[in-house]
Amino acid sequence: MATHQVSIILVQGGPVWFPTWVGVGGSATTSGTAYELAAGDVVNFKVLTNNATTTMSGFNSNFWTNTSNLTLTTSNQSKTVKSNITLGTVDNITVATTGGNLTRYFTVPISYEEPDNTIDLTGSDHTIEILPTDTSHTITIINSGSSTNASITQYKVTAGGTDYTRTGHGALTVSDVPSDIGIPETYSIQSLVTTANGGENIWVPTGLTYSVTKTIAATTNNPTIDAYGLAIYDDSGTAVTSFTAGHTVLRKIYESSVTTSTSSHVDLNTSLTGLTNSNCVINIKDSTTGVDISKNVAMTIVSGTTVRIARTSSAFTGKVTVLQHTGSTIGGTQSSYGLEILNGDSGLVIDSLSEVYGVREIINLDTSQSNITDEGNPSEGGRYITVELTSGRYPASGSVPIAAIKCDNQALLLPPRVHSTHSDGSYRYVQCLLPAGGDISDYTIAMLVSSSNATPVSYGGSSSSYGLEVRDSSNNLKWSSDWRQAVINNVVPANQFTTGTNQNGNYDVTTGYDGVTAPVAGTTNPTNPPIGRMISTGQIKGITGLHEMDPANTYLLGNCLSGWVKYRSNDMLLEGENASYGINDFGGGVHIPGCTITSSSSISITMHMIAFAGPYGTNPGSREATSHHPDGHFVFARIT
């Protein structure tokens, strides 16, 4: 039994006084919004100022132990709910004074058997991997606490417009699978108790989700030897690198510090000519912390000479690097003599002006190693792996190293990030975000460096007496065939999605699409709550006709790609007597760009949801103002 308070405030309007209802039931203006009481509850009524005669009436004998009207005073007068009241009874109480009256509703709700939502899945079912030929998947629901009502609870997974259900704990087969290889799809489990079993017959979220990924071992494709270009062979005569048609390297052509602005974009004049978003990529790092923040900063090239950096939510000083991949090296004067290396379609790859990025080391993501930490699975769409680099190996005085990632299977690749520094100032950590599911040990990262940062590693571990070197006029080594090569086989623009919000606001630098379908705002629906529509979803776009790739040995580079889109979570309200089924802060989503290598000449790109969005503040389902559409490039390198 509980005691509740209703107070009436009288507000003067000319010669009369108008009542204002304060306390329980104040917003219960209809029977559908009736304030809920329990049998035996006491409600106190009073008026705060006795300026006019004020009466309370409408106390129904089916609801209250005493039905007499009340003339309110500044002292409490009480009414008690009947102990044997019929559940579901509703009564309306009216307060009247000289200026008018107000009516409010009270009820004692029907008590329902609630579903058993203290459930879990068997360990392997949280992240399921299936073959591309599979047409269904199976989960096993198990108890994770109280099993009250488990035997009468129905569980449901809705996919493709079809409901898949079972009663009680156990196995549930869902005849639905992701449409794209390598990109996880998230499924949600709901529950109800039927009317026949004393339930409310309303599907409610259990809060339990799982992911399914189609995957298969990535294929190996040795490099083609074109009629023109350069091929590099190992000591057993096997071609390890070939600059076939469209293949190239990354060359650093410009680097400068910059301070961003919180009010407008910043233009950085490079004094170079011929820069385009088709022949160069850009990365940026925070000079203070060494963090690669390129994913959070939109950048582009304008007018052939200028790097434009979008407004940032907080100003910072950073270092901008421009990396060229196509055409004669921009900047400086080409010598009349020397060596140029062309690829199979006669595109320049390396010359004496080139400062080429090579491979410093290859790191398998083996969490048994002391420098590799599994940070767990803090989000719905991925897990974080942190790799600590050897102190001094990547000096901060040089260009920022580039982390790249590959997977032995056809799986989603998300760009890794270099951040933080050792006490000597060298770069310290690489953060890898892996999609939910899959084996961490299937992933490998490569660290790319320019010759001004650190010397790339040789194929055999030590320099060979044979091979080809390119040096500048001062005899500085610019490139060596002995280095472990990072052959850039494809550079794919990120800003080419066709759905999402067209955005050219404060945190973007060019008009583009965010690649994310916005969630539907909070919805009232008693029979089929649209849980899936309350989660923002990333578009998936297939890209075909690419230059030849070796999927099993092709890495996605991390520094050249930006994009961060957040849609706030929603409120969901389910109609019915049991108000506990209302859910706050559900859905939304945080998305970053990712891709899957689907063949030797095709990829799928997406804005992958890495987490639900968390509290929405005042605008449920809305787009976070600091979001910006994906920009920059998906850059792929073959490394063997």
Secondary structure, DSSP 4 states (H G I P E B T S, - for coil): --EEEEEEEEEEETTEEEEEEEETTTT--SGGGPEE--TT-EEEEEESS-SS--EEE---TTTBS----EE--SS-EEEEB-TTPPTT-EEEEEEEETTEEEEEEEE-PPP-PPP---EEE-GGGSEEEE-TT---EEEEEEE-S--TTGGGEEEEEEETTEEEEEESSEEEEE----SSBT--EEEEEEEEE-GGGT-----EEEEEEEEEEE--BPP--PPP--SSS-EEE-TTS-EEEE--TT-B--EEEEEEEEE--SSS-EEEE-S-SS--TTTEEEEEEETTT--B-GGGS-EEEETTTEEEE---SS--EEEEEEEE-SSSPSSS---SSS--EE-TTS-EEE-TT--BEEEEEEEE--TTSTTEEE----SSSEEEEEEEPPTTSS-TTSPPPEEEEEESBS--B---EEEEE-TTS-EEEEEEEEESSS-GGGEEEEEEEETTT-PPPBTTSS--SSS-EEE-TT--EEEETTBPP-EEEEEEES---SSS-EE-STT-SS-EE--EEPPPP--B-SS---TGGGB-EE-EEEE-SPPP--GGGEEEESTTEEEEEEE--EEEB--SS-GGG-EEEE-BEEEEEEEEEEETTEEEEEEEEEE-----TTSTTPBPTT-EEEEEEEEEEE--
